[in-house]
């Protein structure tokens, strides 16, 4: 068998980008600091003598339960269904990110990194019997319909979500392009459901949006780390630089917006960080297996030639987003602004199985250059932006890794750093996070220019 991919995306068992995607796999990687597309081979399985003896009594118990269900369950059930359910249960009992994929599920899971698939276009998580919306994909039917991060999906068509298992709920949300699904959600702490009729469509996930602000600031919004995202960001920055030079100006700073970015491909997170870091560590991983010990370092070159950078994050920024924010923060290359991130600091390994099936399991934790594990604690911004409406913010449900049942603990017991807020209640802007980021970046730009005089 081969490693199919390593995953860092914010997707749980039963969690998917709704359409035909479940999870967001990390690209194949080699042990070197520069990432290639060559898969690495799974080490040979150790001999049986190196393991604890097979728990014969437990195996007997498993077989006894299997036979009871085959003979006496209320409806006929095949051996394959029983075994699939048993395997899924074995993995889901470990942590929220480990799972077994049937052939159809595995094909769906691999589609999300191609940048085009069919569905609603929402990142969701299954937790405590509900389906929670992490974030809608930019420009998706879900976003256009008005779904928001933190929404709890309680009903799909005429079926209450809590009366069916997660896999069935997910299948009900999927469907052919042009078909309609009606869902009811609970938002914030309201007891009154909101109803949405959403027409399924082809989701074309353009991961990068950009524009020049105030004639000298490059604003880049990255919605997810998919194949080619780094090249898109690099192209966008170079285009803005060219336009600025044509107007006898220059790009003097950048805002990298990673809010509600649930993660994606590891090699894209590493290569994106490498665009702005001259040298030093970007991220490293630690696990029990030898192949889980990896480190990735920057190569020479800085696309912005040292111009100041602000990274915007929030509670929906997860995994690969946290790698980028943590690397730029620890290497003193950027200021991180916003709110504490999601806090998913684990790495999933995905391997091919027989008959087109797949296995995803947590194989390592990842660490920022300073050796910090952000598992459950998240990335703490250098500048914490307080909400404009404090009362409203306290009512909003911000979902983070630490809130998910069965999450891995931070083995270092890291407590979050003390948080200092900027009082921006007087700035009733459409996007107050961006407003504050602009203020901070402009101050940094002035400071840098004064140093050069």
C-alpha positions in Angstrom: 0.0 0.0 0.0 1.0 3.6 -0.4 0.2 6.8 1.5 -2.5 8.4 -0.6 -2.4 11.7 1.1 -1.7 13.4 4.4 -4.7 15.5 5.5 -4.8 18.6 7.6 -8.2 19.9 6.7 -11.0 20.6 9.2 -13.2 17.6 8.5 -14.5 15.1 10.9 -15.9 11.6 10.6 -19.1 12.3 8.7 -17.9 15.8 7.8 -17.6 17.1 4.3 -17.7 19.9 1.8 -21.3 19.3 0.9 -21.6 18.2 -2.6 -19.6 15.3 -3.5 -16.6 15.9 -1.2 -15.9 14.6 2.2 -12.8 16.1 3.7 -9.9 17.9 2.0 -6.9 15.7 1.5 -3.3 16.9 1.8 -1.1 16.4 -1.2 1.5 13.7 -1.3 4.7 14.7 0.2 8.3 13.5 0.6 10.3 13.8 3.7 12.3 16.7 2.4 11.6 20.3 3.2 10.6 21.0 -0.4 7.4 19.2 -1.3 7.1 17.0 -4.3 4.1 15.0 -5.7 5.8 11.7 -5.3 4.0 9.4 -2.8 5.9 7.9 0.0 5.7 4.2 0.7 4.1 3.0 3.9 6.7 1.1 6.0 6.3 -2.6 6.0 4.1 -3.9 8.7 6.0 -5.1 11.7 6.0 -8.8 12.4 3.4 -10.2 14.7 6.0 -10.8 17.4 6.6 -7.0 17.8 3.0 -6.5 18.7 1.1 -7.4 21.8 -0.6 -10.8 21.5 -4.0 -10.7 19.6 -6.7 -10.2 22.2 -8.4 -13.6 21.6 -11.2 -13.0 24.1 -12.1 -9.7 22.5 -12.1 -11.3 19.0 -14.4 -14.0 20.3 -16.8 -11.3 21.7 -16.7 -9.5 18.4 -17.6 -12.7 16.5 -20.4 -13.5 19.0 -22.0 -10.1 18.5 -21.6 -10.3 14.7 -23.4 -13.7 14.7 -26.2 -12.4 17.0 -26.8 -9.5 14.6 -26.7 -11.6 11.5 -29.3 -14.0 12.9 -31.6 -11.8 15.0 -31.4 -8.2 13.9 -34.9 -6.9 13.0 -34.0 -6.5 9.3 -31.7 -8.6 7.2 -28.2 -7.1 7.1 -25.3 -8.2 5.0 -21.9 -9.3 6.3 -20.3 -6.4 4.4 -22.6 -3.8 6.0 -21.9 -5.2 9.5 -18.1 -5.2 8.9 -18.1 -1.7 7.4 -20.1 -0.4 10.4 -17.7 -2.1 12.8 -14.6 -0.6 11.1 -16.2 2.9 11.0 -17.0 2.5 14.7 -13.5 1.4 15.5 -12.1 4.6 13.9 -14.7 7.1 15.1 -14.0 5.9 18.7 -10.4 7.1 18.4 -10.9 10.8 17.5 -13.2 12.9 15.3 -10.8 13.0 12.3 -10.2 9.2 11.8 -12.5 7.4 9.5 -13.0 4.6 6.9 -14.2 5.4 3.4 -16.3 3.1 1.2 -15.5 3.3 -2.5 -18.1 6.0 -3.2 -17.1 8.0 -0.1 -13.4 7.8 -1.0 -14.0 9.0 -4.6 -16.1 11.9 -3.2 -13.4 12.8 -0.6 -10.8 13.1 -3.3 -12.8 15.4 -5.5 -12.7 18.5 -3.2 -9.1 19.4 -4.0 -9.8 19.5 -7.8 -11.6 22.9 -7.3 -14.9 21.7 -8.8 -17.6 19.4 -7.6 -21.4 19.2 -7.2 -23.4 20.1 -4.1 -24.3 22.9 -1.7 -20.8 24.2 -0.9 -20.6 24.2 2.8 -18.0 23.0 5.3 -19.8 21.1 8.1 -19.0 19.0 11.1 -21.0 16.2 12.7 -21.1 16.6 16.5 -23.5 15.5 19.2 -26.2 14.4 16.7 -26.3 17.7 14.9 -24.7 19.0 11.6 -23.0 22.3 12.2 -22.0 24.7 9.5 -18.3 25.7 9.8 -18.5 28.0 6.8 -20.1 28.2 3.4 -17.7 28.3 0.4 -17.3 31.7 -1.2 -19.9 32.1 -4.0 -21.6 28.7 -3.3 -25.4 28.1 -3.3 -25.2 27.8 0.5 -23.6 31.2 0.8 -26.0 32.8 -1.6 -28.9 31.2 0.3 -27.7 32.8 3.5 -26.3 30.0 5.5 -23.8 31.2 8.1 -21.0 29.7 10.3 -22.4 28.2 13.4 -25.8 27.3 12.0 -27.1 24.0 13.3 -28.9 22.0 10.6 -31.8 20.3 12.4 -34.0 19.1 9.5 -33.4 18.0 5.9 -36.6 18.0 3.8 -39.0 16.4 6.2 -36.5 14.4 8.2 -35.2 15.5 11.6 -31.4 15.2 11.6 -31.3 13.7 15.2 -33.5 10.7 14.1 -31.0 9.5 11.5 -27.3 8.7 11.4 -24.8 11.2 10.1 -23.9 9.3 6.9 -27.6 9.2 5.9 -28.0 12.9 6.7 -25.0 13.7 4.5 -26.4 11.6 1.6 -29.7 13.5 1.9 -27.9 16.8 1.5 -26.1 15.6 -1.6 -27.8 15.3 -4.9 -27.8 16.0 -8.6 -27.1 19.5 -10.0 -30.4 21.5 -10.3 -32.3 19.6 -7.6 -33.6 21.4 -4.5 -33.1 20.5 -0.8 -35.0 22.2 2.0 -33.2 22.5 5.3 -34.0 24.1 8.7 -31.4 25.5 10.9 -31.1 27.0 14.4 -29.0 30.1 14.5 -27.2 31.6 17.5 -29.3 30.8 20.6 -32.7 31.3 18.9 -35.3 28.6 19.3 -37.1 29.6 16.0 -35.8 27.6 13.0 -34.9 29.3 9.8 -35.9 27.5 6.5 -33.7 27.5 3.4 -34.4 26.1 0.0 -31.1 25.5 -1.8 -30.6 24.4 -5.4 -27.6 22.1 -5.7 -25.1 23.2 -8.3 -21.6 22.7 -9.5 -19.2 24.2 -7.0 -16.3 25.9 -8.6 -14.1 26.8 -5.7 -11.9 29.7 -6.7 -9.7 29.7 -3.6 -8.1 33.1 -4.2 -9.6 36.5 -4.4 -7.5 39.7 -4.4 -7.5 43.5 -4.9 -5.3 46.4 -4.3 -6.4 48.6 -1.4 -5.3 52.3 -0.9 -3.1 51.9 -4.0 -0.3 50.2 -2.1 -1.7 47.3 -0.1 -2.2 43.9 -1.5 -5.3 42.2 -0.1 -5.5 38.4 -0.7 -8.4 36.3 0.5 -7.7 32.6 0.5 -10.8 30.4 1.1 -9.1 27.0 1.2 -5.8 25.3 0.4 -6.5 23.4 -2.8 -4.2 22.3 -5.6 -2.6 25.4 -7.1 -3.5 27.9 -4.4 0.1 29.0 -3.9 0.6 29.6 -7.6 -2.7 31.6 -7.6 -1.6 33.8 -4.7 1.9 34.3 -6.2 0.3 35.3 -9.5 -2.1 37.7 -7.8 0.6 39.4 -5.9 2.8 39.8 -9.0 -0.1 41.2 -10.9 -0.8 43.8 -8.2 2.9 44.7 -8.1 3.0 45.2 -11.9 -0.1 47.4 -11.8 1.4 49.5 -8.9 4.7 49.9 -10.7 2.9 51.0 -13.9 1.3 53.8 -11.8 4.8 54.7 -10.4 3.9 53.2 -7.1 4.6 50.0 -5.2 3.0 47.3 -3.1 4.2 48.2 0.4 2.3 45.7 2.5 -0.2 42.8 2.3 -3.2 41.5 4.2 -3.6 37.7 3.9 -7.2 36.9 4.9 -7.5 33.3 6.2 -10.8 33.8 8.0 -13.2 30.8 7.7 -10.5 28.9 5.8 -10.9 25.3 7.1 -7.6 24.1 5.7 -6.7 21.8 2.9 -3.4 20.6 1.4 -0.3 20.6 3.5 2.1 21.2 0.6 0.1 24.3 -0.3 0.3 25.6 3.3 4.1 25.0 3.3 4.7 26.5 -0.1 2.5 29.5 0.6 4.5 30.3 3.8 7.7 29.8 1.9 6.7 32.7 -0.4 7.4 35.2 2.4 9.9 33.5 4.7 13.6 33.7 3.7 14.8 30.7 5.8 14.0 28.7 8.9 11.4 26.2 10.0 7.8 26.4 8.7 6.2 23.4 10.5 7.2 20.0 11.8 5.2 16.9 12.8 5.7 14.3 15.5 4.1 10.9 15.8 4.9 7.3 17.0 5.8 6.0 13.5 9.1 7.0 11.9 7.3 8.3 8.8 5.3 10.7 11.0 8.5 12.6 11.9 8.6 15.4 9.3 10.0 18.9 9.1 9.6 21.6 6.4 11.8 24.6 6.1 11.7 27.7 4.0 13.9 28.3 0.9 15.6 31.6 0.1 13.4 34.3 -1.3 10.7 36.7 -0.2 8.0 37.7 -2.7 7.3 40.9 -0.9 11.0 41.7 -0.1 10.3 42.2 3.6 7.1 44.4 3.2 4.9 44.1 6.3 2.2 41.4 6.4 -1.0 41.1 8.4 -2.7 37.7 8.6 -6.4 37.8 9.4 -7.8 34.7 11.3 -10.9 33.8 13.2 -12.5 30.7 14.8 -13.1 29.3 11.4 -9.4 29.3 10.5 -8.2 25.8 10.9 -5.4 23.4 10.3 -3.5 24.4 7.2 -4.6 28.0 7.9 -3.1 27.7 11.3 0.2 26.3 9.9 0.6 29.4 7.8 -0.4 31.8 10.5 1.8 30.1 13.1 4.8 30.0 10.7 4.6 33.6 9.8 4.0 34.6 13.4 6.8 32.6 14.9 9.3 33.6 12.2 8.4 37.3 13.0 7.3 37.7 9.4 3.8 38.8 10.0 1.4 40.1 12.6 -1.6 37.9 13.2 -4.9 39.9 13.7 -8.4 38.8 14.5 -9.6 36.1 17.0 -8.3 32.8 18.2 -8.3 30.1 15.5 -10.0 26.8 15.5 -7.3 24.7 17.1 -6.8 21.6 15.0 -3.2 20.6 15.4 -3.3 17.0 14.2 -2.2 15.3 11.0 -4.2 12.6 9.2 -2.7 9.9 7.0 -4.8 8.6 4.2 -4.0 5.3 2.5 -5.6 3.3 -0.4 -7.3 0.1 0.5 -8.6 -2.8 -1.6 -11.6 -2.3 -3.9 -11.2 1.5 -4.1 -11.7 2.0 -0.4 -9.7 4.3 1.9 -8.5 4.7 5.5 -7.9 8.0 7.2 -6.3 8.0 10.7 -4.6 10.5 12.9 -0.8 9.8 12.7 0.9 12.9 14.2 0.6 16.3 15.8 2.1 19.3 14.1 4.0 22.1 15.7 4.8 25.7 14.8 8.5 26.7 14.4 8.7 27.7 18.1 7.6 24.1 19.1 4.0 25.1 20.0 1.2 22.6 19.5 -2.0 24.4 18.7 -4.2 21.4 19.4 -7.4 22.8 21.0 -5.7 26.0 22.0 -5.5 27.6 18.5 -3.3 30.4 17.2 -3.5 33.4 19.5 -3.4 36.6 17.4 -0.8 39.3 18.2 -3.7 41.7 18.0 -7.1 40.4 19.2 -9.9 42.3 17.5 -12.9 42.7 19.8 -16.4 42.5 18.1 -18.3 45.7 17.4 -21.4 44.3 19.1 -20.1 42.6 22.2 -23.6 41.4 23.3 -24.2 39.9 19.9 -20.8 38.2 19.8 -21.4 36.4 23.1 -24.5 34.9 21.6 -22.7 33.6 18.5 -21.6 29.9 18.5 -18.0 29.8 17.6 -17.0 26.1 17.0 -13.4 25.2 17.7 -11.6 21.9 18.0 -11.8 21.9 21.8 -15.6 21.9 21.5 -15.8 18.7 19.5 -16.5 15.5 21.3 -13.6 13.1 21.3 -10.9 15.7 20.3 -7.2 14.9 21.0 -5.8 16.7 24.0 -2.8 19.0 23.8 -0.1 16.8 25.4 1.8 19.9 26.6 -1.2 21.2 28.4 -0.6 24.6 26.7 -2.8 27.3 28.1 -3.8 30.1 25.8 -1.9 33.3 26.1 -3.4 36.3 27.8 -5.5 38.2 25.3 -5.5 41.9 24.9 -8.4 43.5 22.9 -8.5 46.6 20.8 -11.7 48.5 21.6 -13.1 49.1 18.1 -16.8 49.5 19.1 -16.8 53.0 17.6 -15.8 51.6 14.2 -19.1 50.4 12.8 -17.6 49.3 9.5 -18.9 46.6 7.2 -15.8 44.5 7.9 -14.2 45.8 11.1 -11.6 43.0 11.1 -10.3 44.3 7.8 -10.6 47.9 9.0 -8.4 47.2 12.0 -6.0 45.2 9.8 -5.6 48.2 7.5 -5.0 50.6 10.4 -2.3 48.3 11.8 -0.7 47.6 8.4 -0.5 51.3 7.5 1.2 52.0 10.8 3.7 49.2 10.1 4.3 50.6 6.6 5.0 54.1 8.0 7.4 52.6 10.5 9.3 50.7 7.9 9.6 53.7 5.6 10.9 55.8 8.5 13.6 53.1 9.2 14.7 53.4 5.6 15.2 57.1 5.7 
